[in-house]
């Protein structure tokens, strides 16, 4: 691909059709990177949120540390770990997981805090212990707020995965970087468009998941 | 570990001056991020204030938040390049399609949504009773906006500027990919030659700049709270709309 060729049109469908296999592989890689980050991020967040709910004094330091992690630019966060873990999927995931923590912890705590005290009181009156109260009352009622957090984390992570192209991962971000290096518009547009499509698809799927999981509330979640 | 730390300290002692030094590159990074945020503020604050004042466009505002979040900053930066290259080739508006301009266009676009939505929400959420009282006293609409709504909305507007500024400072290092001479060069060039000391030192500088920006705006935010609300009044809650970059 030469510069002269590339300057003809913004987008070449023929290139896309010639590379469908590559595109499928990168989309799968993108989803895997996102899935691992959200899964690991959620487990860590749930544990930290439980600690924060049980011991209130820890909530401020937990949000302070995760907030500080959140402020560090993604390129810098990935770069910090390259000297230690190299150009690997591990480096990418350390960064991606770090960014999910603040959003998820905040929403889990806010969701559980938002459960009507009268409902909890009623459950206690019916003989619910702490564990059952949490699993059967608080968690289900907090679900809309928790899923709202997962939606924000998912959309954010999908966008951030593109940056990991710089450390040899990247999913569809591979096309963006490759297009940038070769001045080939089609790849840049394809990579960006795929990232946006994946983000929107993930968001919509999570909304549907929430509706399926909380049949008692037909109220739509706000952000 | 100790050896590596010593190497980074040595690096920081040796690479501060000149056109490739971190003082110059840090300044260039601030210049890029600052001009993009100022340009975005000039457009987004009046628009947000207007729509907030007339209390319309709530749906559009929430769409802007969602779209802004779904856009990958890396993709936007890359997308700006074909446009600026054509602009430089076909017109005399800009001299080069590489470097400052594609980065500016991308950061500008990314800075718009947080400033707009925060201004919009803050102005819209000013107590309608207060606005109605002013209206009853014969205060004109433009003056209601400038003397009542905007001062009350100021802390949240500054919060929007903070989110945009931190995001701009955080995204600016990626501009090294379109040949901009900012702090990101240490990381990107370091990746290319696999020089861990340069990568780490670059990351340190980029992170420091982002944290300093956050802290500076945090101070500003507390300072612009109107006098009557500073003591005893309700605490200003910071909006949760933040975007990782």
Interface residues (C-beta under 8 A of the other chain):
Chain A: X7 X10 X68 X70 X71 X72 X73 X74 X75 X76 X77 X79 X80 X82 X83 X99 X102 X106 X152 X155 X156 X158 X159 X160 X162 X163 X165 X166 X167 X173 X176 X177 X179 X180 X183 X185 X188 X189 X191 X192 X195 X196 X199 X200 X203 X223
Chain B: X4 X62 X65 X66 X69 X70 X71 X72 X73 X74 X75 X76 X78 X79 X81 X82 X85 X86 X166 X169 X170 X171 X173 X174 X177 X178 X184 X187 X188 X190 X191 X196 X197 X199 X200 X202 X203 X204 X206 X207 X210 X211 X214 X240 X242 X243 X244 X245
